[in-house]
């Protein structure tokens, strides 16, 4: 972790929810008493265009207000970006990368420009389609970021996410339940890798 706390860089495509996930993570971390930043890098904002978003989460006041160039964690919401974007640029060797893909970490490594740190893969499509009936990768990838980084206690994260979803989707209990199921399924899918 850097002097600015935990720094996360998100890579996704417009419309996939990477920006939303970064902002949700900032919101939830703030509710646990942390100092936070969550912000997107604005380029051509159009559906399907590559986007980048960032988080800083710290126990101390954050005084830096720039993009993140040496992240502790990188979250790749769309694996097709691996061939067009250097997602490991600046990523600390003692950090980690999480890629949304049905492939294994060993299958993904050749696309990571020689990155030697921890690699986690998660099939967010399978999880979100089972939990929500549609493909929304941001809830599983948000859960993966929290599980891998251990930036907050998992039970506290679940409690705050339920409160957030209940506020946002008050009239859609099936969306609340679906998102909560997606978070739990993500943790279960990563549990073996996190223990090794």
Secondary structure, 3 states (H helix, E strand, C coil): CECCEEEEEEEEECCCCHHHHHHHHHHHHHHCCCEEEEEEECCCCCCCCEEEEEEEEECCCCCCCCCCCCCCEEEECCHHHHHCCCCCCCCCCCCEEEEECCCCHHHHHCCCCCCCCEEEEECHHHHHHHHHCCCCHHHHHHHHHHHHHCCCCHHHHHHHHHHHHHHHCCCCHHHHHHHHHHHHHHHHHHHHHHHC
